[in-house]
Amino acid sequence: MQQDIEYVESLPDYINRFIGSNSKELLRIYNENTKELGIGCLMMNCINSENKMDVYFYSKDMYIDNYSKDNWDNIYNKSNDRRICIVNDIDENNIFIVYI
């Protein structure tokens, strides 16, 4: 199943607030995991209706195993050495790629 891709200039406020108020912890999770597992991305599952955000790390290999190498290459090449966060907004059925 192919999803349409829509580029947006801003995130929903609740996601933006979460990233902003937890940036130090997110960077710590990212940095610790890249030291152990190598390059990768933060994955976040957001359920705004429950005020819940699950954060975990996917190494590059884990991401490719679950999605595809082409998808990884596309996301990574656009990162310009910024950290990659992929936010799955479950309530709204949207996925956001955020570079921090």
Stockholm file with secondary structure:
# STOCKHOLM 1.0

chainA/1-100         MQQDIEYVESLPDYINRFIGSNSKELLRIYNENTKELGIGCLMMNCINSENKMDVYFYSKDMYIDNYSKDNWDNIYNKSNDRRICIVNDIDENNIFIVYI
#=GR chainA/1-100 SS CCCCCCCCSSCCHHHHHHHHHTHHHHHHHHHHHHHHHCSEEEEEEEEGGGTEEEEEEEEHHHHHHHSCHHHHHHHHHTSTTCCEEEEEETTTTEEEEEEC
#=GC SS_cons         CCCCCCCCSSCCHHHHHHHHHTHHHHHHHHHHHHHHHCSEEEEEEEEGGGTEEEEEEEEHHHHHHHSCHHHHHHHHHTSTTCCEEEEEETTTTEEEEEEC
//
